Amino acid sequence: MKTLLAKDKAARDLLALGALVIRLDPGTTPFEYASSFDLHVSGGEFNVAANLSRAFGQRTAIASAMVDYPLGLKIESEVRRMGVHPFYKRFEHDGVRGPNMAHVYSDRGQGVRAPVVFYNRGDEAASRLDAKSFDFDKLFEGGVRWVHSGGIFAALSKTTPELIKEFFRRAKEQGAFVSFDLNYRQKLWASISDEPQKAAQKTFSEIVQYVDVLVGNEEDLQMGLGLKGPEVHSTDKLDPTTFWGMAKEAQKKFPNLKAIGTTMRVVHSTNRHTWSAVLYIDGKGYQAPTAELDILDRVGGGDGFASGLIYGLLDGRTPQEALNLGWAHGALLTTYPGDTTMAKLHEVEAFAAGGSARIQR
């Protein structure tokens, strides 16, 4: 890994670029039977910035679209509450049709019943963002150590990938590390292309040329980057052999990549997962411990992993320590309602070091 900007040489530890969304959550009740919903402010990139601010004490910011109407005000208040500095491209709402802040609908499922996720991203303000939407000199004023974006934002429109590429290019110029979460979502790509997989692979291949740290599992690497996995005969879903092979292929195709990481899980039921994580960095593979998780709300667990991993690397931890922090924080995040963290750093470090759920007195 190359050397990060020193903390005292930068104004921010992380700057994220992505869409802010509202997630409506009826708990374990299917939507068609629900009469009330919890409202969570979310967005893959925001989740990482919020987690790093709240749990890990980092100086973070988000560049995103904002609509001036009551739902926008709700989101703005949550961004402030999580200690994330906002850079908004503002849009006026017409009072009837938009533009809008996106809605994600996601119940929690229960037992043998899987969670259900669907979207309303009609005329989403974030999809209107392009490479001219932000003043990059202002975004990077004072220096930024790390920047982050993701594949869901890239799939919103024809213009968001160009914004991501310009954002990453400017970040590299001023010495920031760049991370990208592949997050391949078939439904989103199908909404903007008649050949969704082909469109995703072309777009992601152009973006990943700027990336230092990639987050993505085997499916993301195959569907999003077109990589072919090696033949592996193991039926153990926590066996990292396939991932190591694909990580090596990714680094051959994109020699700029310094590290690739992902979570690994076996889903026994909606509420019971076996959980681990892996990291391939500087040509060497690392695997986190295995834990049995009792899931309250699985949404955001992957972003929890990414934020813990990024914190570990920002803080100069060893690869194994950084991986374990990501694994531990992702696990803890599944025990809270909503998409962002309620954990404290000492709790993450304790679980990463082998802590348990014994009562704290």
N, C-alpha and C positions, 0 to 999 in steps of 0.2 A: 504493500500500500504506500502511496505517496504521502508526503507530509501535509497535514491539515494546517490551515491558517491558525495561528495562536489565538487563544480566546481573547487576549487583550489587544489584538490587532484587528478585531472585527466587531461590528455593532450588533450582529445577530449570529446565533448559532445555527438556525435553520430558517429558510424561507420556502414555503410550499406554494404551489400553483395548482388550482383546481376548482371544482364546483362545490358550492355550499348547498346542502339539500335539507329538507325536512323529512324525517322518517316517522310514519304513523304506525304505532305498535299496539295491537289489541291484546297483547299477551298470548295466552294459550288458546284463546277463542278464535275460530276461523272468522275471516272478515265478514262473510255474509250473515253471521250470527252475532257480530259484535255491536254493542250500543255505545261504547266509549273507547277511546284510544289514548295512549301516552304519546307525547310529541317529543322526538329527539332531534337535535340539530346534528348533522352528520356531513359526510363527504370524505372519501378516502384520504385525500391530502390534508384536509383540515384535521381529521382525526389524529394523524401523525403529529402535526404541529401542536394540537391541544394536549396530547399525551406527553410530548416532550416538555411542554411548559408546566403542566400540572404535576406530573409525577416526578419528573427529572430535573426541574428547575432551570430549563434552558430558555434562552431568549429567542422566541419564535415569531413568525409572521406568516400571513396568508395573502396571496394575491388572487382575487376572485371577482365575480360579478355580484352586484347587489341591486335589488329592485326596491324603489322607495314606496313601500306599502306596508301594512301591518305585519305580514309574515316576514318581510325583510327586517323590520325592527326587532322581531323576536329573535331572528338569527344573529343580528348584530349584538344583541345583549348577551347571547351565549358565547360569541367570540370574545367579547370583553371579559366575561366571567372566567373563561379558561386562560386568560392572560396572553392571548395571541394578538399581535398588532395587525390591524387590517390595512390592506391596500385595495380599494374597491374601484372598479369601473361601474359607475352608477347608471341605472336605467329607470325611466319613468314608466309606471304602470298605466294602461289606458282606462282602467276601471272596469273592464269587461273581459278582455281576452289575454292581456299580457303586455310585455314579457313577464315570465313567472320565475319564481324559485321552484326548483323541481321537487316533486313528492316521490318518496319511495315508500311502498306499503310492504310491511314484513311482519307476519305473525311469528310466534316462537315455536309452533308445533308442540308436540308432547309425546314422549315415549316412541312408539312405532310410527307416529304421524310426523312427517317432515315439515320444517318451516316452508312457507310459501312467500315468494318475493315477486312483486310486479311494480311497474313504474307509471308515473305521469310526468313526462319530461317535455310536454307540448310547449313550444315557443319558450324554451328555457333560456334565461338571460345568459347563462354561461356558454351556451352554444353560439352566441353572437360574438364572443371574444375572439380577437385575432392578434396578429403580431404587432399591431399598432395601438392596442388597447391600454398599454401601460408605459410609463416613463421609466425605462430600465435604469437610467442613472439614479433615479430616486429609489427604486427598489433595492439597488445594491450600494446605496450610499453608506459609507463607513465600513463596508466590507461584510461579506456573508461567508460563513464557514461551510455550509452544506445547503443544497437545494433539493427539492423533492417534488415529483409529480407522478401521474399514474395513467394506466390504460383506459380507465373509465372516462376520464376527462378527454383523452385522445379520441374516443369514439363518439363524442357528442356532435361533431360537425366536421365539415371540410376544413375549417379554419383553425380549430383548436390544436391540431398537430403542428401546424406552422408556428403557432405561439409557443408551444412546448420546445420546439427546436431552437427558436430564437432565445428563449429564456435560458435553456441549457448552454447555448453558445456564449451568451453574455456571462453566465456563471463561471464557465471554464476560463474565460478571459481574465476574471478577477481572482482566480485561484480556488474556487469552491469545489468541493466534492459534489457529485451528481448521483442521485438515486432515483430509480424508477420502478414502480410496482406494475408488472405486466397486466394483471387483472383482466384477462380476456373474458369478455361477456358477449356471447353469441347474439343475444337479443338486441343489444345496442348497435353492434356492427350491422346487423340485418336491417336496422331502421334507416341506415344511411347508404347502404350499398347492396346491389343485387348479388354480389360475390363477397359476402362478409369475411370469410376466412382469408381470401386473397387480399382484400383491402387491409385487414388487420396486419397481415404479415409484411406487406409493403410499408405501411405506416410505422409499425414497431421497429422494423429493420433500420429505417432512417433515423428514428429517435435514439435507438440503443447505441448508435455510433458515438454518442456524446456521454454515455453513462459509465460511471465507475462501479456502482453497487446496484445489482439487479435483484429484485424480489419476484419470485415466480416459481410455481411448482412444475412438475413434469408436463401436465396438461397445458399450462400457460406457454411453456417453452415449445411444445409441439404445435399447438393451435395458433399461437401468437407469433412465433418466430420461424415456424416451419422446420424445426429440428427433428431429426429422427432419433428415437431412443434405441439404445443397444438391446440386444436380445438378453433378457434376464429370466431365469427360470424360477426364481424365488417367488413364493406367494405371500411373503411377509410384507405388508404395506408399510412397515416401518424400516424395512431394509433400504439403506441409502444408495445401494449399488447403481440403480437406474439413474438416480439424480446425479451421482458423481459422473457417470458417463455423459449425461446430457450437459452438465456444467462444463466439462472439457470441450464438448462440441461447440458450445456457445462461445467459449473463449477463443477457439480456433477461428470461428466466424467473425467474432468481435474482439480482437486482441486488446482493445481499450478496457474491457471489463476487468476489474480487480477482484470482485467478489460477487457471488450469487448465493442467495439464501432463501429458505422457505420453511413453512411449517409442515409437519407430517401428522396425520391423524387417522385413526381407525374409528369409524362411527358405529358404535354398537346400538345406540338409539339416539334420538334427538337430545337426550339429556345425559348421555354417558359416552365420553370419547376417551380413547387412549391417545395421548398427545406427546409429540416430540418436535424437533426442528433440526435443520441441517444448514451448514455454511461451507461453501467452497471458496477458499481465499488463498491467493499466492500459490496456487497449485496443490493445496493440501485440503483435505476434507475433515470437517468436525461435525459431531453429532451431539445434540443436547440429551439430557436424561429423558426418561419416559415417565409420564404421570397419568393417573386415571382422573379425569375431570368430571365433575358433576356440573353440567351446564345450566346456567340460568338464561343467558341470552348470548348466542354465539356470534351475533353480528359485531364486527369490529375486532375480533380476535386476531385476524391477520394484520390489521393496522397496529394493534398492540404489539405484536411481534416485531414489526418493522421499526416502530419507534424505540423499543428497547434495544434492538440491535444497533440502530443509528446512535443512540446515546452511548452505548458501550464503545463504539468506534470513535465518536467525538471525544470521549473521556480518556482515550488512550488505553483502554483495557485490552487484554490479550484476545485473540479471536475466539477462544473457548469461552472466556468470560463474557464477551459481547454477545455471543450466541445464547448463552445461558440466561442473560438478562432479557433478551428478546423473547425467549421461550417462556420464562417466568412471568413476564409482564403480559404476554398474550394469554397465558393461562388464567391469570388473575382477572383480566378484563372480561372473560366469559362469566365471571361470578357477579358482575354488576349489571343493572339494567342500563340500557342505552348503549351508545356507540363509542363513548370516550371514557377515559380512565377515572377511577376514584381511588387509585392506589397511591401509596407513598413510597418513596425511594427505598426506605429501609425495609418495607414489606417485600418489594421486588427482590432486593438483594438477599433477604433471608430465604425466600423460596428458591432463588437461584442457587443458593448454597446448600440446599437440602432441607429447608424448613418444612414444617407440617401445619395442619390446621388445628393444632391444640389451642385451647382457649388462652387468650392473652390477658393476664390479670395485672 
